């Protein structure tokens, strides 16, 4: 991104495509603008999104609407306790051919470019873990053979925070592979009125496909080319280190209420998410405010509360916000290097 004019043109194209996708999604989804923005950050940063909220808030509709706005192969997996790993990844079957019996691999619904993992916490840990390789490596191994997934590959999972009977909490290793965890809240009075007007009048405006896989991949490469200064990058590092109990940068709340802090993936997530934010603001350089703007969804599922926090009703969001308020934007030791 050396040529200023070319850089401006690339940024303008990125913002235009982002806004086109967002506009199409908003044809079906009323409100939840912050959630839509978060999902689009995940998409263009090349990460996966986990949406959490009570039933009926439009999580599945939001994801399906995004799939309709993208010219990508869409797959949906409805997670249930009896779902087996082979139901997700696919399996090798015996088929009759003119030359006799042969083994063929039949692909599962995971072989898509945008995958909706609906109510992912209702499946057993064995089935949940079947998605780990796909989410991290963009490949699936069945019967000793590795099958590459098409690019881009984007998983959007939903989970219900209530009705915990018959559910299986996601293992920390899998949570860490979600780029953002987005919490879907209730609609406002105005949003509810608009939802009723759209859904009970018999006229629903369906999202139209506006960008394809090649365009998304091109924008993902642009995101990684955005510059970040050493000082801003060091701020992201210190925020992540501040989540480590009894660490050098840990706050009193962290020491009191966290068992474990965030992994290096959290720092990668914050930097990539901040790069998307910078492009959307028309800049080719990341700022500290960009880092702060993505820190909460990047960290809330990567910090583990201890028993004391659960007993006192403390949440991960409260701890992360305390870190953002406490960690200085500029480090004295860094400035003197």
C-alpha positions in Angstrom: 0.0 0.0 0.0 2.8 2.4 -1.0 1.0 4.5 -3.7 -1.4 6.9 -1.8 -3.8 7.2 -4.7 -4.0 3.4 -5.2 -4.4 3.0 -1.4 -7.3 5.5 -1.4 -9.0 3.6 -4.2 -8.6 0.2 -2.5 -10.0 1.6 0.7 -12.9 3.2 -1.1 -13.8 0.0 -2.8 -13.6 -2.0 0.4 -15.9 0.5 2.2 -18.3 0.4 -0.7 -18.5 -3.4 -0.7 -18.8 -3.5 3.1 -21.7 -1.1 3.0 -23.4 -3.0 0.1 -23.3 -6.3 2.1 -24.5 -4.5 5.3 -27.4 -2.9 3.4 -28.6 -6.2 2.0 -28.4 -7.9 5.4 -30.4 -5.0 6.9 -33.2 -5.7 4.4 -34.1 -8.8 6.5 -32.6 -7.9 9.9 -34.0 -5.0 11.9 -31.6 -3.3 14.4 -28.6 -5.2 15.8 -26.3 -2.9 13.8 -23.4 -3.6 16.2 -23.8 -7.3 15.7 -23.9 -7.0 11.9 -20.8 -4.8 12.0 -19.0 -7.4 14.2 -19.9 -10.3 11.9 -18.6 -8.3 8.9 -15.3 -7.6 10.7 -15.0 -11.3 11.2 -15.7 -12.0 7.5 -13.2 -9.6 6.1 -10.5 -10.4 8.8 -10.9 -14.1 7.9 -12.2 -15.3 11.3 -15.2 -17.1 12.7 -18.1 -15.6 14.8 -20.0 -17.0 17.8 -23.3 -15.4 18.5 -25.0 -15.9 21.9 -28.5 -14.9 22.8 -31.9 -16.2 23.9 -34.1 -17.8 21.3 -36.1 -15.6 18.9 -33.7 -12.6 18.6 -32.8 -13.2 15.0 -29.4 -14.8 15.2 -30.1 -17.5 12.6 -31.9 -15.0 10.4 -28.9 -12.7 10.5 -26.5 -15.4 9.5 -28.8 -16.7 6.7 -29.3 -13.1 5.4 -25.5 -12.7 5.2 -25.2 -15.9 3.3 -27.9 -14.6 0.9 -25.8 -11.4 0.3 -22.7 -13.4 -0.5 -22.1 -15.5 -3.6 -20.8 -18.3 -1.5 -21.7 -22.0 -1.0 -23.9 -22.1 2.2 -24.2 -25.0 4.6 -26.3 -25.3 7.7 -25.8 -27.8 10.6 -28.4 -28.1 13.3 -26.6 -29.4 16.3 -28.4 -31.9 18.5 -27.2 -34.4 21.1 -27.4 -37.3 18.7 -25.3 -35.6 16.0 -22.2 -37.6 15.1 -18.9 -36.2 13.8 -19.4 -38.0 10.5 -22.7 -36.1 10.1 -20.7 -32.9 10.1 -17.5 -33.7 8.2 -18.7 -36.5 5.9 -17.9 -40.2 5.7 -16.5 -42.8 3.4 -19.1 -45.1 2.0 -19.1 -48.2 -0.2 -20.6 -47.8 -3.7 -21.2 -50.2 -6.5 -19.3 -49.4 -9.7 -19.1 -51.3 -13.0 -15.7 -52.7 -11.9 -17.0 -53.7 -8.5 -17.3 -52.2 -5.1 -15.4 -49.0 -4.3 -14.9 -46.6 -1.4 -16.0 -43.0 -2.0 -15.9 -40.0 0.3 -19.3 -38.3 0.7 -18.9 -34.7 1.9 -20.8 -33.4 4.9 -22.4 -29.9 5.3 -19.1 -28.6 6.6 -17.9 -28.5 3.0 -19.3 -25.1 2.3 -17.8 -21.6 2.3 -20.2 -20.1 4.9 -21.4 -22.5 7.5 -24.2 -21.9 10.0 -23.6 -24.0 13.2 -26.9 -23.6 14.8 -27.1 -24.2 18.6 -23.6 -25.6 18.6 -23.6 -26.2 22.4 -26.3 -28.8 22.0 -23.9 -31.3 20.4 -21.6 -33.6 22.4 -17.9 -32.6 22.8 -16.9 -35.3 20.4 -19.0 -33.7 17.6 -18.0 -30.2 18.6 -14.3 -31.1 18.3 -14.9 -32.3 14.7 -15.1 -28.7 13.7 -11.7 -27.7 15.3 -9.5 -28.7 12.4 -11.9 -27.1 9.9 -12.0 -23.8 11.8 -8.2 -23.6 12.2 -6.7 -25.4 9.2 -9.5 -25.0 6.7 -9.3 -28.7 6.0 -11.0 -31.9 7.1 -9.3 -35.3 7.7 -11.5 -38.4 7.3 -10.1 -41.9 7.2 -6.5 -40.6 7.1 -7.1 -38.4 4.0 -7.1 -34.6 4.3 -9.6 -32.7 2.3 -9.1 -29.0 1.7 -12.1 -26.6 2.1 -12.9 -23.9 -0.4 -11.8 -20.4 0.4 -13.1 -18.2 2.0 -14.3 -20.4 4.8 -16.4 -18.7 7.4 -18.2 -20.4 10.4 -20.9 -18.6 12.2 -22.2 -20.5 15.3 -25.1 -19.7 17.6 -25.6 -20.8 21.2 -28.4 -20.3 23.7 -27.3 -19.1 27.2 -30.4 -20.4 28.8 -32.0 -23.9 29.0 -28.6 -25.4 29.9 -30.1 -28.9 30.5 -28.9 -31.1 27.7 -26.2 -28.8 26.5 -22.4 -29.1 26.5 -20.3 -25.9 27.1 -17.8 -25.4 24.3 -14.3 -26.4 25.2 -11.8 -23.6 25.7 -9.7 -24.7 22.7 -12.7 -24.3 20.4 -13.8 -21.0 21.9 -10.3 -19.7 21.2 -10.8 -20.3 17.5 -13.8 -18.0 17.3 -12.6 -14.6 16.2 -15.4 -12.7 18.0 -18.1 -13.6 20.5 -21.0 -11.4 19.9 -23.9 -11.1 22.4 -27.3 -10.5 20.8 -29.6 -8.4 23.0 -33.3 -7.6 22.8 -34.7 -5.3 20.2 -35.8 -1.8 21.0 -39.4 -0.5 20.9 -38.8 1.1 17.5 -37.1 -2.1 16.2 -40.0 -4.2 17.3 -42.5 -2.0 15.5 -40.4 -2.2 12.4 -40.2 -6.0 12.7 -44.0 -6.3 12.9 -44.4 -4.0 10.0 -42.1 -6.1 7.8 -43.1 -9.6 8.8 -46.9 -9.3 9.2 -47.7 -7.3 6.0 -46.8 -10.1 3.6 -44.0 -8.2 1.8 -40.5 -9.3 2.7 -37.5 -7.8 0.8 -35.0 -10.6 0.4 -31.2 -9.8 0.4 -29.5 -9.9 -3.0 -26.1 -11.4 -3.7 -23.6 -8.5 -4.0 -20.1 -9.8 -3.7 -18.3 -13.1 -4.5 -15.6 -15.2 -3.1 -12.8 -13.6 -5.2 -13.8 -10.1 -3.9 -13.8 -11.3 -0.3 -10.4 -12.9 -0.6 -9.0 -9.7 -2.2 -10.4 -7.6 0.7 -8.9 -10.0 3.2 -5.5 -9.5 1.7 -6.0 -5.8 1.9 -6.8 -6.0 5.6 -3.5 -7.7 6.3 -1.7 -4.9 4.4 -2.9 -2.2 6.7 -0.1 -0.7 8.7 0.2 -0.7 12.5 2.9 1.1 14.4 5.0 -0.5 17.0 3.5 1.6 19.8 -0.1 0.7 18.8 0.8 -3.0 18.5 2.5 -2.9 21.9 -0.8 -1.5 23.4 -2.7 -4.6 22.0 0.0 -6.8 23.5 -0.3 -5.1 26.9 -4.1 -5.4 26.9 -3.8 -9.2 26.3 -1.0 -9.5 29.0 -3.3 -7.6 31.4 -5.7 -10.6 31.3 -3.1 -12.9 32.8 -3.6 -13.2 36.6 -0.6 -12.2 38.6 1.2 -11.0 35.5 3.1 -7.8 35.1 0.2 -5.8 33.6 -2.7 -7.5 35.5 -5.2 -5.2 37.1 -6.6 -5.9 40.7 -9.9 -7.1 39.2 -8.0 -9.6 37.0 -6.0 -10.9 39.9 -9.2 -11.3 42.0 -11.6 -12.8 39.4 -9.8 -14.5 36.6 -8.4 -18.1 36.5 -6.7 -17.9 33.1 -6.1 -15.1 30.6 -6.2 -14.8 26.9 -4.0 -16.6 24.4 -1.8 -15.1 21.6 -4.8 -15.6 19.3 -6.5 -12.8 21.2 -3.7 -10.4 20.2 -3.9 -11.5 16.6 -7.7 -11.0 16.6 -7.4 -7.5 18.0 -4.9 -6.4 15.5 -6.7 -7.9 12.5 -10.1 -6.6 13.7 -8.6 -3.2 14.3 -7.2 -3.2 10.7 -10.8 -3.7 9.4 -12.0 -0.8 11.6 -9.2 1.4 10.3 -10.2 0.7 6.6 -13.9 1.4 7.4 -12.8 4.8 8.9 -10.9 5.5 5.6 -7.4 5.0 7.1 -4.5 2.8 6.1 -3.0 2.9 9.6 -4.4 1.4 12.9 -5.1 3.6 15.9 -5.4 2.8 19.6 -9.1 3.5 19.3 -9.4 0.8 16.6 -7.9 -1.7 19.1 -10.3 -0.6 21.8 -13.2 -0.9 19.4 -12.6 -4.7 19.0 -11.2 -5.7 22.3 -14.4 -6.7 24.0 -15.7 -9.2 21.4 -12.2 -10.5 21.0 -11.5 -11.1 24.7 -14.8 -11.9 26.4 -14.7 -15.6 25.5 -11.0 -16.0 26.0 -10.8 -15.2 29.7 -11.9 -17.7 32.3 -13.6 -16.6 35.5 -12.8 -18.2 38.8 -15.3 -19.4 41.4 -15.3 -16.0 43.3 -16.3 -14.1 40.1 -19.2 -16.5 39.5 -20.3 -16.3 43.2 -20.4 -12.5 43.1 -22.0 -12.4 39.7 -19.1 -10.8 37.9 -18.9 -11.1 34.2 -16.1 -11.3 31.6 -17.3 -8.0 30.0 -16.8 -6.1 33.3 -13.2 -7.4 33.6 -12.3 -6.6 30.0 -13.8 -3.1 30.3 -11.8 -2.5 33.5 -8.6 -3.5 31.6 -9.4 -1.1 28.8 -9.9 1.7 31.3 -6.8 0.9 33.3 -4.1 0.0 30.8 -2.4 3.2 29.6 -2.4 3.8 25.9 1.3 4.6 25.9 3.9 2.6 27.8 6.8 4.5 29.4 9.2 1.6 29.0 8.3 1.3 25.3 8.8 5.0 24.7 12.4 4.9 26.0 13.5 2.1 23.8 
